[in-house]
Amino acid sequence: MSAPNTPATAQAALPPLETLVACPACDLLMSVPELTSETRCRCPRCHHLLYAPRKQIFAKVIALSLTVAILMVGAVFFPFLQISAGGISHASSIFDAALAFSDGLLLPLSVAVMALIVVLPMLRVTLLIYTLWPLSQGHRPWPQARRAMHFSEAIQPWSMAEIFVVGAVVALVKLAGLATVTLGPAFWAFGLLVVVVTVKDNLICDWTLWQALDTPR
């Protein structure tokens, strides 16, 4: 008859923790699979995408982050739309719209608008570039790179440039029956920005990134 399992023997039977991974969606604990470039791995229980390593992923994400930063500058300061009605025409940028609420009790609203649709997206791409630049060159991560990446992931749900574009489109549909609306270059820049942000977020493989941050160079 075999002896009952003691805590020591049960712990010894478990594989090393560095060889295990938990699914972020359903918490299923499994062994880290053997992966090669362009290989995708999904959770066997909930089919959540776990790993999607790609060649030169860091350089691609940096390029897309720089594109987001350039588009954001143009989207903020170029005319967003022009409204014409009754012979009167007025063009406005996102920066002008935020300043329109900068008086009195509406000042917090102005600050919130600029923070959620401009400051946080710009801060997030800056943190990504700071984290990924040395990794793309094959060097050691810069100081506080892990903390920068953690903060970038924490503020992602609050980066609402995409939500702003959806709200702007809904508002433009309602305004179209009241006045003549002409879309400015900032509108198209924001639309392209949403596409680039979506591609960038789908391109990032968390497993590849954290493995690179934890691996000595």
Buried (B, 14 or more C-beta within 10 A) or exposed (E): EEEEEEEEEEEEEEEEEEEEBEBEEEEBEBEBEEBEEEEEBEBEEEEEBBBBBBEEBBBBBBBBBEBBBEBBEBBBBBBBBBBEEEEEEEBBBBBBBBEEBEEEEEEEEBBEBBBBBBBBBBBBBBBBBBBBBBBBEEEEBEEEBEEBBEBBBEBEEEBBBBEBBEEBEEEBEEBEEEBEBEBBEBBBBBBBBBEBBEBBEEEBBBBBBEBBBEEEE
